Amino acid sequence: MSASRFIKCVTVGDGAVGKTCMLISYTSNTFPTDYVPTVFDNFSANVVVDGNTVNLGLWDTAGQEDYNRLRPLSYRGADVFLLAFSLISKASYENVSKKWIPELKHYAPGVPIILVGTKLDLRDDKQFFVDHPGAVPITTAQGEELRKLIAAPYYIECSSKTQLVLLSAQFVCLMYSKVPYLVTYRAFLITLICRT
């Protein structure tokens, strides 16, 4: 096995869109049931692809405005960003282009951004929309439209609760973080199949 490579992946997005749940679910295979607002937290996952070990450093950031001045400190040295919005929150969807893209372009120009729609399990949950009458689901087409608008190379929808497509969100990070030996569809599929 070759030497380990470190990839810094920073998650950003509005508060309560599911960034922390996504990282906890991926790194521990558990879904946290209580919401605790994040200030800053780090997670780590070692991934082996084609005999190469990659340490995926997952940096969780606070989306709340109280941390606007502190949050950019975590952007230094980022290889890739996961920009998350909730598929059941129009406001978080709109803030991708209004708030997050300007912030990332200012503090971390040129770093690849992967757009991630979270809470996929709730988008088709009729009971959720009965309980939250003002909520409007974001469609896959709207997500793709936003991806094009912000010029992100990839758009993923995932559910931390069901772990649906969760792994691919993390692997797309690896693929777009300038790790040449990971940018192979074969390696991506092998690892995806082995993990599920």
Secondary structure, 3 states (H helix, E strand, C coil): CCCCEEEEEEEEECCCCCHHHHHHHHHHCCCCCCCCCCCEEEEEEEEEECCEEEEEEEEEECCCHHHCCCHHHHHCCCCEEEEEEECCCHHHHHHHHHHHHHHHHHHCCCCCEEEEEECHHHHCCHHHHHHCCCCCCCCHHHHHHHHHHHCCCEEEECECCCCECHHHHHHHHHHCCCCHHHCCHHHHHHHHHHHC
